Amino acid sequence: MIVLMEVSIVQIGNSKGLRLSKTVLDKYKIRDTVEMILEEEQIVIRASTKPRQGWDKAFKAMNDNGDDKLLMNDVFNDENPEEWK
């Protein structure tokens, strides 16, 4: 569903900005930063994404469970490391 809203541009010091309602901030989980996508005829503002968030804890859990083993050898039998020097 697309909702069209008209919002005012407000003065913020020497700059200008948008004021978003608490309802919009909460609904879209917007906290301190947003991603702004500039397209030809529109600006898209969305909550910042952190695609690798939590990976450190997941990797630690894998290590703790012994699940972080190599799936393949890091050197193949026919590979000659001297060729890479």
C-alpha positions as CSV (number, residue, x, y, z in Angstrom):
1,M,0.0,0.0,0.0
2,I,1.3,3.4,-0.9
3,V,0.4,6.4,1.2
4,L,0.9,9.9,-0.1
5,M,1.6,12.4,2.7
6,E,2.4,16.1,2.4
7,V,5.0,17.3,5.0
8,S,6.5,20.7,5.5
9,I,10.1,21.6,5.0
10,V,11.3,23.3,8.2
11,Q,14.3,25.5,9.0
12,I,17.1,23.8,11.0
13,G,19.9,26.3,11.6
14,N,21.2,27.2,8.1
15,S,19.7,24.1,6.6
16,K,16.2,22.7,6.1
17,G,14.7,19.4,6.9
18,L,11.7,17.2,7.2
19,R,9.7,16.6,10.4
20,L,8.5,13.1,10.7
21,S,5.7,12.1,13.2
22,K,6.4,9.7,16.0
23,T,3.9,7.4,14.4
24,V,5.9,7.2,11.1
25,L,9.2,6.9,13.0
26,D,7.8,4.0,15.1
27,K,6.1,2.2,12.2
28,Y,9.2,2.2,10.1
29,K,11.7,1.7,13.0
30,I,13.6,4.9,12.2
31,R,16.0,5.7,15.0
32,D,19.1,7.9,14.5
33,T,19.9,7.6,10.8
34,V,18.1,6.8,7.6
35,E,19.2,5.8,4.1
36,M,18.3,8.4,1.4
37,I,18.1,7.2,-2.2
38,L,18.1,9.9,-4.8
39,E,16.3,8.8,-8.0
40,E,15.5,10.8,-11.1
41,E,12.3,12.3,-9.9
42,Q,12.0,11.2,-6.3
43,I,13.8,10.9,-3.0
44,V,13.3,7.7,-1.0
45,I,13.9,7.8,2.7
46,R,14.0,4.5,4.6
47,A,15.3,3.1,7.9
48,S,19.0,2.3,7.9
49,T,19.7,-1.3,7.4
50,K,22.6,-3.2,8.9
51,P,22.8,-6.4,6.9
52,R,25.7,-7.8,9.0
53,Q,24.3,-6.9,12.4
54,G,24.7,-9.8,14.8
55,W,27.2,-11.7,12.7
56,D,29.8,-11.4,15.4
57,K,27.6,-13.2,17.9
58,A,26.6,-15.8,15.3
59,F,30.2,-16.5,14.4
60,K,31.1,-16.8,18.1
61,A,28.2,-19.3,18.6
62,M,29.4,-21.3,15.6
63,N,32.9,-21.5,17.1
64,D,31.6,-22.4,20.5
65,N,29.6,-25.2,19.0
66,G,32.4,-26.4,16.7
67,D,30.4,-25.5,13.6
68,D,33.0,-23.3,12.0
69,K,35.0,-26.0,10.2
70,L,36.3,-25.5,6.7
71,L,34.0,-27.1,4.1
72,M,36.9,-27.6,1.7
73,N,40.6,-27.6,2.0
74,D,42.3,-24.2,1.8
75,V,45.0,-25.7,-0.5
76,F,44.2,-28.2,-3.2
77,N,46.3,-31.2,-3.9
78,D,47.4,-30.0,-7.3
79,E,48.0,-26.4,-6.2
80,N,51.6,-25.2,-6.0
81,P,51.9,-22.3,-3.5
82,E,55.2,-21.3,-5.1
83,E,53.4,-20.3,-8.3
84,W,51.8,-17.4,-6.3
85,K,55.0,-15.7,-5.3
